[in-house]
Amino acid sequence: MSFDVDWVDAFTDQAFGGNGCAVVHGGAGLDDATCMAFVRETSLVECTFTGPSDVADIRIRYFLASREIPFAGHPTVATVAALRHRNLITDGALTLETNAGIVPVEVDGMSIRMTQVAPTFGAHPDPALVAAVGGLPADAITHPPRVVSTGLPFTITVLKDRATLECATFNMDAFQTYLGALGVHGTDVMEPFWCTLEGATKAGDTFARLLMAPPSPAEDPFTGSATGAMAAYLWSEGLIDSPDFTAEQGHGLGRPGQARVAIEGARDAITGVVVEGQAHILMSGQLHL
């Protein structure tokens, strides 16, 4: 079997910026083991596999090296950009079938605007346990962390400044303790998403990092799903004055990424989060299995 593949850098318009994703066109019917093996082969955080849908325009499956996940942000941008690159779709409205629900998208060339589902708000983990995952003291956190999902759960954690953010390091033992306190087995709740209310550049309003447990790479360059969850958290908690802002991530890795974010709905009744980013098609080829 052979499949067309595009390697796409998402949340950037430059080669080697943002976050990479390999898109396997027509691969949604592949078994889980093959999909995970492909992710491991690429050394990327996530890859996607597309197919036909009975309820939307396109079906997308999202895989880490360790498991399938219901949704992911930068792979959504990458996948839609790859489809547009191959003229499999045109500019305009598009719907995507994901395991987190139907995701509406607006396409304008290599600029992709996705509306993530309305947020769900979960537990408030002990700040000391969360801080320990990043090798930080509890007082580095300025607001109670909370598990939030707009398709994929993250513990959104606001740190006091960018210098503190840059000092964070992943502690696996502390991560296991944190998961145990949440009653989670494995890594079904994602790692803490560390953020600050200052940009990496003058254009940014927030800056964030996602440090990850093996077998994923040590750090994610840009996390679109967590950006949506972060936006919902910041708006609902009254930590930002405007529902529209620019999120930045990846600068410390030499892979700067940026997204425009727009939160829909009142602080106590968010109906969705729009995350918009650009993409760059880095290379194309075929996968032979």
Helices and strands as residue ranges (DSSP letters): E 2-10, E 19-24, H 32-42, E 47-51, E 58-63, E 68-69, H 73-85, E 92-98, E 101-108, E 111-116, E 120-121, H 127-133, G 138-140, E 146-149, E 153-158, H 162-167, H 172-182, E 192-196, E 206-211, E 219-220, H 224-236, E 244-249, G 251-253, E 257-266, E 269-288
